[in-house]
Amino acid sequence: MIRIEDLYFTYLNSERGIFKINLEINRNEFIAIIGSNGSGKTTLARCLNGLIIPCKGRVLVDGLDTGDSQEIFEIRRRVGMVFQNPDNQIVSATVEREIAFGLENIGIPTREMIMRVERMLQQFDLQKLRKKSPHYLSGGEKQRLALASVMAMEPRYLVLDEPTSLLDPRARKEIMQTCKRMSEEMTVVLITQFPEEALMADRLLIMHQGNLFADDHPAALFSRFDLMRKLGLEPPMQFKVENELHKSGLI
């Protein structure tokens, strides 16, 4: 479990941040986080694995405190993170070396490393690209590689910060299918700007002006059109259609 207690963080010389967040993220949950630009989504995500240390409050990952420098290595093994732009986290010359990179850093034995790399190449459909430079991959292929590299380290929690925002619709669909599959085996926290993606989650968090504004099932929140309008958010198309049919008396 990830437990967030009275979490408070602001950026230097800025009023932006997150304010007094209390939250529990349980094992094997698929959670989506939405909110307008500047609402605190990414700040919250980066607090989950210690990339950001709270000004006040604390974040506990399976009881380990992100504010304790002696525990941060283990926390980052447990909480994997994939960013919006895969180019920002790809560092190796070939696809297979990229998957092995993180494993080398955490000291995985060579035989086990080879097995994990092969498994990730197969799982993320990257076998034919194994010797290719990541910089020649498509956006969707790069994001699959970023996911494979993180999953190779076998985290307990996976945090995805708008992983599909730079992709075309087809690649976006492929990544979301992969995320949904992974959520059956581990906790997935997905930050997204696409309401249809958030609808796939078991639980939806809405951030607004640095606060956790709502926490409920996605369908329950998206059906509240007054709330969506107030926060400047769009519900999925199917909810818009149902609402129009209700207003017209057709259903």
PyMOL commands that set and color helices and strands:
alter all, ss='L'
color gray80, all
select helices_A, chain A and resi 41-47+72-78+86-88+95-105+110-123+127-129+134-136+139-151+169-182+195-198+218-222+225-231+237-248
alter helices_A, ss='H'
color red, helices_A
select strands_A, chain A and resi 2-10+17-25+30-34+56-61+64-65+79-82+157-161+187-191+203-208+211-216
alter strands_A, ss='S'
color yellow, strands_A
deselect
rebuild
show_as cartoon
